[in-house]
Amino acid sequence: MSEDVFIVGAGIHPFGRTPGLSGLQQGVFAVRQALERAGLAWRDIQFAFGGSDAAGNADTMVSELGLTGIPFINVANGCATGGSAMFGAYSTIKSGEFDIGLAVGFDKHPRGSFSPLPGDWGLPDWYGETGLMLTTQFFAMKIQRYMSLHGITPHTLGAVAEKAFSNGVLADHAWRREAVDIDTILHSQMVSDPLTKFMFCSPGEGAVALLLASGRKARELGLPAVRLRAAAVRTRPQGSFEVFSPALDLERGGSPTSVASKAAYEMAGVGPEDIDIAQLQDTEAGAEIMHMAENGFCADGEQTAWIAEGRTRIDGSLPVNTDGGCLACGEPIGASGLRQVYENYVQLIGQAGARQAPGKLRLGYSHVYGAPGVSAVAIVER
Amino acid sequence: MPDILPVPIADGLICPDAGGIALLASRERASGRLCFPARPEDDTGYDRIVLPRTGRLWSWTIQRFRPKSPPYAGPEAFEPYAVGYVELDGALIVEGRLVDVAFDDLAIGMAMRIVPLPFEMMDGALRTSFGFAPDKGGEA
């Protein structure tokens, strides 16, 4: 019989830019904070999964945390690095192998957009040489088509970004902590039509650590805890539309998000109507809109009304990206997916401070998506 | 259109076709599935095919800033350019630059055709790539 898995502690290094600290050091900061908040010591931790996309090997953290000899598994899974680290920790406890462990993700990216090389992605050089290999183009073209098919206007994109920045003001770990009004967002520099500068997140820095424990261990510790009801990582199905695609199949299919979402709902035995709070991948404002539908929360096209009515605001019926998401926090790839779970954890245990969503929150949903077509979904329950 | 085009930017990408160019692709023998860019010619699981030259604009955007080099190999001087996916009739949806069209005139569903695109590399050398232009004959 498999074990229940709980999150019993969490730590975060503020997102943004921290010139004096390496990504690894920010990771160590997050681990120490998680341990301190839980009243635990590093020697209490039996195993760890961790990783970054561009800031080094997580297992070297033992030099600073202590040479206790535990298994520390490095995870390198691109945009799903954090989600995969948590999946590893979740599966390890579920199997009964260990009682308490760590999932940690961190990163530190240089300024500006990512600059991938075609060969690393199995693509010919001409694709990059002629200026087609940009993540920003993909996001713009995916939402451009979606808007055309489902009657969504730039105003709705602007409203999503405005919400993100106003939530970021209330989140002490966010990078962007100033409100930006919708007119400024809509009239800021156009980056890749229809997306303006304020509608895109930026690569950044940050770190998150989560402590996971078995049900037995969680009861013994008596800490505020949320049960991890589902953790699913899925890659792209046939016919999905992904970043860095020189061509797409005529027959359009689902997305890695729709597949991961379905798997997570099945694991948890709940549906989208049961979710009280959601953190959805918002690499840009359009991604949040499309991911509302891909994760089952509304039908395609209903987002216009949802957002106009404020249903996804902190005080709405389904608060989405309550800490400002990637738009306000930036995107340190290895940490980003774990930040979403961190946010659900602090919201569900009622410790989200100024951004605390009102009412009883039972189920929290988080979703990270990235290249080349991978999504990770987690559902937690208080 | 000039009679002689510069050297193609890559082998196995384009071929001369009806006074212009067309794109090369591959059909997997087992599944019939098409893929672009074409697989290497010695890949026995695939047959080389030539993609249709016309289709409809599937989505688009404007690249408003100069991409980072590498991988971008265009000149330092930068002008925004349009990029899109074109649904080539009954075949594949292919990504490419959009040319000979004002940004304001771009609309999903408009008829497009493939054209050769002279592409200037950073060292000044000229190569032939491909792009899509409005297909005036296909508007109906």
HADDOCK unambig.tbl for C-alpha pairs under 7 A between the chains (distance, minus, plus):
assign (segid A and resid 115 and name CA) (segid B and resid 68 and name CA) 6.28 0.50 0.50
assign (segid A and resid 117 and name CA) (segid B and resid 71 and name CA) 5.83 0.50 0.50
assign (segid A and resid 126 and name CA) (segid B and resid 9 and name CA) 6.51 0.50 0.50
assign (segid A and resid 126 and name CA) (segid B and resid 10 and name CA) 6.56 0.50 0.50
assign (segid A and resid 128 and name CA) (segid B and resid 71 and name CA) 4.84 0.50 0.50
assign (segid A and resid 128 and name CA) (segid B and resid 72 and name CA) 5.41 0.50 0.50
assign (segid A and resid 129 and name CA) (segid B and resid 71 and name CA) 5.37 0.50 0.50
assign (segid A and resid 129 and name CA) (segid B and resid 72 and name CA) 4.17 0.50 0.50
assign (segid A and resid 129 and name CA) (segid B and resid 73 and name CA) 4.46 0.50 0.50
assign (segid A and resid 129 and name CA) (segid B and resid 74 and name CA) 6.81 0.50 0.50
assign (segid A and resid 130 and name CA) (segid B and resid 72 and name CA) 6.09 0.50 0.50
assign (segid A and resid 130 and name CA) (segid B and resid 73 and name CA) 6.48 0.50 0.50
assign (segid A and resid 130 and name CA) (segid B and resid 74 and name CA) 6.64 0.50 0.50
assign (segid A and resid 131 and name CA) (segid B and resid 67 and name CA) 6.39 0.50 0.50
assign (segid A and resid 131 and name CA) (segid B and resid 72 and name CA) 5.36 0.50 0.50
assign (segid A and resid 137 and name CA) (segid B and resid 61 and name CA) 6.58 0.50 0.50
assign (segid A and resid 140 and name CA) (segid B and resid 61 and name CA) 6.17 0.50 0.50
assign (segid A and resid 141 and name CA) (segid B and resid 59 and name CA) 5.56 0.50 0.50
assign (segid A and resid 141 and name CA) (segid B and resid 60 and name CA) 5.38 0.50 0.50
assign (segid A and resid 141 and name CA) (segid B and resid 61 and name CA) 5.83 0.50 0.50
assign (segid A and resid 144 and name CA) (segid B and resid 59 and name CA) 6.41 0.50 0.50
assign (segid A and resid 144 and name CA) (segid B and resid 60 and name CA) 6.96 0.50 0.50
assign (segid A and resid 145 and name CA) (segid B and resid 59 and name CA) 5.35 0.50 0.50
assign (segid A and resid 191 and name CA) (segid B and resid 64 and name CA) 5.49 0.50 0.50
assign (segid A and resid 191 and name CA) (segid B and resid 65 and name CA) 6.94 0.50 0.50
assign (segid A and resid 192 and name CA) (segid B and resid 61 and name CA) 5.87 0.50 0.50
assign (segid A and resid 192 and name CA) (segid B and resid 62 and name CA) 5.24 0.50 0.50
assign (segid A and resid 192 and name CA) (segid B and resid 63 and name CA) 5.46 0.50 0.50
assign (segid A and resid 192 and name CA) (segid B and resid 64 and name CA) 6.02 0.50 0.50
assign (segid A and resid 193 and name CA) (segid B and resid 61 and name CA) 5.08 0.50 0.50
assign (segid A and resid 193 and name CA) (segid B and resid 62 and name CA) 5.56 0.50 0.50
assign (segid A and resid 246 and name CA) (segid B and resid 36 and name CA) 6.76 0.50 0.50
assign (segid A and resid 246 and name CA) (segid B and resid 94 and name CA) 6.05 0.50 0.50
assign (segid A and resid 246 and name CA) (segid B and resid 95 and name CA) 5.24 0.50 0.50
assign (segid A and resid 247 and name CA) (segid B and resid 36 and name CA) 5.85 0.50 0.50
assign (segid A and resid 247 and name CA) (segid B and resid 92 and name CA) 6.53 0.50 0.50
assign (segid A and resid 247 and name CA) (segid B and resid 93 and name CA) 5.34 0.50 0.50
assign (segid A and resid 247 and name CA) (segid B and resid 94 and name CA) 4.29 0.50 0.50
assign (segid A and resid 247 and name CA) (segid B and resid 95 and name CA) 5.85 0.50 0.50
assign (segid A and resid 248 and name CA) (segid B and resid 92 and name CA) 6.04 0.50 0.50
assign (segid A and resid 248 and name CA) (segid B and resid 93 and name CA) 4.91 0.50 0.50
assign (segid A and resid 248 and name CA) (segid B and resid 94 and name CA) 6.48 0.50 0.50
assign (segid A and resid 249 and name CA) (segid B and resid 92 and name CA) 5.43 0.50 0.50
assign (segid A and resid 249 and name CA) (segid B and resid 93 and name CA) 6.27 0.50 0.50
assign (segid A and resid 250 and name CA) (segid B and resid 91 and name CA) 6.67 0.50 0.50
assign (segid A and resid 250 and name CA) (segid B and resid 92 and name CA) 5.31 0.50 0.50
assign (segid A and resid 250 and name CA) (segid B and resid 93 and name CA) 6.14 0.50 0.50
